[in-house]
């Protein structure tokens, strides 16, 4: 039987049916062969943790506050590892992605409300990718910002081409771009020569993050840029591309390898996010340039301050790779969310075009009216919007994976259940604190 038809036999629509259970898992007990078969989805998820929105918040945090917000990046990454492992567990055990599970569990008004909120998060994410790609095109080729924003509509063709070549090829393309980004920042850190002791102290949490409203705003932006709500929907679906054994033992093995895959990939994301903030702190903050919050300013200053011409070019190349990577995963997430919540399917190109146009319109308007400074502020704001949507994805995820009726013996053990609820509570409290500060409540 065609694997994509298995779910239909059970009376349910498969998640991403065109690639459902399309990647074989070897029956060999060899650890590395199994890990290789399961590796891939974690890197697609990791893309969302290092998209252009991260750049804006990390640059602003590093130049304004030095290494202090490294602790927020570390905390966000730990949260991400836990939450993504839960998303993978849900998809593998139940055969349902998070959007489908929400449609099954909640009444229609609640489901529609969650869908609208998730769509807003995807548009906010896509907005960051549009602006980031447009900035990279401007820096590398001198294309005006407004025209660069419009050109991002053409990446629909890139996505269609990749999808036609198979899901494994798409994963390989993503990993290749991630290695380019990591290589660029490894070189930048070598040039900036940060003080290791200061960097390590930055990973120690400080109460100043919560006490200082300006720092908290950037911190929540980092949280929104790191733990992305649409990534939870994405991961719960793409782990189902593996044709693992559906027995309890097979599911247990799949959960273990999927968690290992995403943990390794997210450690790469931690390196890249931390590298951006460390670069900003060691290059700009120590020189008294605490005003560098825009990607364009960072590009212009890196070469004269580091004394190497390639520093600025590699920075822009990494930004372009980041934007292209993120646009692919946002497309898949948009498809999963719409199909899961509404149980309808649109052609991939149409779904992508709708999402991209919703992001292009505000980006063009801001670029035309306010220029570079306006797009930089819009970039940070998009990450705060993402953070505000996060509880509406995290709470259902923790609820479902802790439910023994739904998960059976794979339900979260007590320590993981309470740890996940603690993460959800931290996210909610940080968002409430931000709302209070924005409203002027002390």
N, C-alpha and C positions, 0 to 999 in steps of 0.2 A: 504494500500500500504506500502511496505517496505520503511522506511524513507530514506534509502540510495539510493532509486530509484527516489525520488522526483525530484532531480536535473536533472536526465536523462530525465524525462518526459518533463522538460523545455528546453531540448536540451543542457544541461550543465553538466559537470562532477562535482560530489560533492567533497568537500574538505574532505580528509580522509574518503572515502565512507564506510569503514568497521565499523566506529563508528559514522557516521553522524546522528545527532538527535536520538542517542541511549539512552540518559538519560532523563527520564521523569521529567517534571516540574509540581509540584502540582498546582491545580487551587485554592487551599485554599488561602485566603487573609493574612494568618498568615506570618508575616515578617520573623521569624527565619526559618520556613520551606522553604520559598522561597530562603533565603540566603544560606541555606544548600544545596539546589538543584543546585544553581549556583556556589557554592564554589568548587574549584578544579583547574580550568584552571590557575587562578592567581598564585597558588603555583608551577605549572609546569613552568610558566614563571619566577617566583622568583628564581628558581634553577639556571638559567643562570646568575643571579646577585650575586651569591656567590660561583661560581665554583673555582677550584684550581688556575685559572689565577688571580682571585681576591686576593688570598692569597699572591702570589708573589709580586704584586704591593702594597698591603696594608702593608705587612711586610717591604718592601723596603721604603715606604713612612713614616711609623711610626718610624723605627729605624734611618733613616737619618734625618728626619725633625720634629720629635716629633708629636705634635697634629695638626700642621698647615694644613695638607691635609684633615682633617676631613671636612672642608668646601667644598672640591671637592667631597667627598663622598655624602654629603648632597645635593649639587647642582645636582649631577648625579642622585640621587634617585628621586628628584623632576622632573627632565627631564623624567626619566623612567616612573613615575606615569602618566604623561601627555601623553607620546607617547604610552604606553600600553593601555590607555583608548581609544585612537584613533584607535589602531589596533582592539580592541574588537568592537568598534562602526562600523568599516568597515565590519568586518565579519558578525555581527548580521544584519545590515541593508541591505547590498547588497547580502548576501549569497555567497560572493566570498572572498577567502583569498587574502593576499597582492600579492602573486605571480601570481594568476589568474587575479587579477585586473591589474597588470602590463602587462600581456600578452594581455589582452583586449585593453588596452589603447595605447600601444606603438607598433611601427613597429618591425618586426622580428629582425633586427640587434641590435636595442636598447634592446629588450627583452633578446636576447642571451647574450649581454654584462652584463646586470644586473644579469642574472643567473650565469655567470662565477664569477662575483664579490661576489655574495652571497655564492657560493660554496667555494670560497677562505676563506670567513669568517667562514663558518662551519668547514672547515679543521683546521683553526687557533684555533677555539674553541675546537675542538676535540683533537688537539695537547696538549692544556693545560690540558685536562682531562686525556689523556694518561700519561703525565709526572706526574701529581698530583697523580694519582692512583699508578703508579710505585714507586713513592717516599714513599707513605703510606705503600705499601707492603714491601719495603726495611726497613723502620723504625720499623714496627711492627713484621715482620717475618724474617728479614735479607736476603730477596731475592735480588740478585744483580740487579742493575738498568736496565741493558739491558734485563735480563730475565723478570723483572717486566713489562717492556714496551711490550714485546711479549705476556705476559699473558693477557694483556688487550683485546686482540682479542677475548677472550672467553666470554666477557660480551655480545656478540651477543646472546648467549644462554639465559642469564638472561632476556634480553629484549623480546625475543620471548615468554618466559614463562609468563611474565607479561601481554603481549598483548593478549595472549590466554585467560586470566582470566577476561578480560573486562576492559574498560577504567576507571571505578570507582575504581577497585582494584589497577590499576596502580597509580591513584591519591592518594589513601590511602598510598601506599608504599612510594611515594614521600614525603608526609606530615610527615610520621613516621621518615624518614631519616633527614628531616629538623629539627624536634624537637630534635633529637639526637645532631645535629650540634649546635643548639641554647643552649642546656643544657650544652654541653662541654665548650662553650665559656663563659656562665654565671659563671661557676665554675672557669675558668681561670681568669676572671675579679675580682672575689671575692678574689682570691689569690694575684693578682698583686696590688690591692688597688690603682687605679689611683687617682690623685688629681682632684676632681670634677670641681673646678674652671678652671684649665688648660684645661680640656676636653671641657667645655662649650666655652672657648675662641677659641678653635680650630675650632669650627663650624662657626666662624665669618670669612668671606672671607678676603683674604690678597692679595695685588698687587704683593707681592713677588713671588707668584705662577707663574705668567706670566713673571716676570722679570728674574727669575733664570732658565736657560735652563735645568739644571739637575732636578730641581723640576717640571718644566713643562713636561718633558719627563715622569716622574712618574705619574703626574696628568693626562696626556692624556692616559697613561696606565690604570689608575683607571677608567677614562671615558669609555674606550674601554671595560674594564672588567665589568663595571656596566651596561651601556646601550648597549646591544648586538643586532646587526642587525638581526640575525636570530630569535630572540625572537619576533620581530614584525610580521614576517611571521607566526611563531608558534601560537601566540595568536589569530591572525585573523582567524585561522583554528579551533582551539580547542574549541572556544566559540560556534561553530556550532554543538558540540556534545550534546547540550541541546535542547530538543524538546519544545521550547517555542512557544507561540501563534504568528503567522506570521502577525497579524494585526499591525497597527501602535502603538496601545496601548501596545500590547504584546512586540513589539520591544523596545519601550521606557522603559518598565519595565526591559527587558533583558539587555539593555545598562546600566541601573542604577545598577542592581545587579552585572553585570560583572565588572563594574568599581569599585564597593565597594570590590569585591573579590580580584581584582588585587592590589588595594591600601593597603588593610590589609596585603596581602602576601608580598608586597614590603616594608612595614614597618618592617617586620621580616627580610628581606634582609638587610635593613639599619642597624638594630641592629647588625647583624652578621658581615657585612663589617666594621662597626665602631669598633666593638669589636676586630677584628683582628688588626686594626691599633692602637687602644688604648693599646692593650696588648703589641705590639711591642714598642710603645712610652714609656709606664710606666715601662716596664721591661728592655729594651735594651737601648733606647735613654737616659734616665735619668742616666744610669750607664756608659755612655760614649761609648757604643757599637753601633756606628752609621753604622757599616759595616755589620750588620746582614740583608742580603737581600735574603738569601736562606732558604728554608723551612727546610732543614736538619740541618742548624746551629741553627735555632730557636728551633727545637726539642731537640738538644743536650744541649742547654743553659737553657731551661725553668725549668727543674728539679733543677739544682744547684742554679739558681738565685731566684727561688720562694720557694725552700726548701721543695717541695712536690713531691714525686716520680710519682704520678698519673698525674702531669701536662703535662709531655711530652707524656705519653700514650694517654690521652684524646685528645691532639692536633692531634696525628696521626689518632686516630679513627675518629675524625671529618673530617679530610682530606680524608680518605677512603670513608666515607659516602658522602662527597661532590663530589668526582670523580664519584661514581656510580650513584648518582642522575643526574649529568650533562650529563652523557653519554646517558641516556634515552631520555632526551628532545632534545639533538642534533640529535638523530636518527629520531624522529618525524619531526623536522625542516627540515632535509635533504630530507625526503620523501615529505613533503609539497612543498618545493622549486622545486624539480625535476618534480613532477607531475604538479605543477601550471605553471611553465614557459614552460615546454616542452610538456605538455599534454600526457606524457607517464607514465607507471607504471612499477616498478621493484618489485620483491619479497622483502619483508622487510629485510630478512636476507642478501640478496645480496647487497641491498643499504647500509645497515649497514657495511657490510664487506668492501665494496669499500671505504667508508668514513674513516673507522678505519685504513685500510692499508695505505691510503694517509697520515694519521697522524703518524702511527707507523714508517714508513721508515725514515723521518728526525729525529724523536726522537731517534731511535736506532743508527743512524749514529752519532748524537751529543753525546749521552751517551757513545758510544764506544770510540770516539775520544777525547772528552773533559771532560767526567765525570760529577760530580755534578755541578760544576761551569758553565759548558756549558749548561746544562739543565735549570738551574735557569735563565740564560740570555735569553734562547729560550722561556721560560715561559713568561717573561715580554715582549719580542718582539712580541709574539703571540697576546698579548692584545693591543699593539700599532697597529698591523695590523688590528685587529677587529675595532678599533676606526677609522682607515682610510677608512674602508668600510661602516661605519655608515651613512654618508650623502646619499649614493645611495639607502638606504632603507627608511630613514627618509623623504627625499624630496618627493618621490612618495606618501608616506603615508599622509603627510600633504596636498598635492595637491588633492588627491582623496577624503579625508574626508571633504575638504572645497568646493567641487564641488557640487552645488545644482542639476545639471543634473543627477549626480550619486547617491547622498544621499537624495535628496528631502528635506523635512523638518528636516531631521536629520543632515544636513550639519553643520559644526562647526559654532557656533555663532562668531560674530566679535572678541570678546575678546579672545576666544580660538584660533581662526584662527591666529591672530597676535602673540599670545603667542607661538603657535607651530612653526610659522615661525622664531620667535626670537630664540627658542631652536635650530632649524636647522642652523641658522646663526652662533650661538655660536660654534656649533660643527664644521662647515666648517672653521671658523676663527682659532680655536684652532689647527686644522689639518694643515692649511696653515702655522701657526706660527711654528709648529713642523718641517714641511718640510724645512722651511727657516733656522731654527737652525741646522738641520742635514746637510744641504748643505753649512753651514758656512756663510749664508747671515745675515748681521746685519742691 
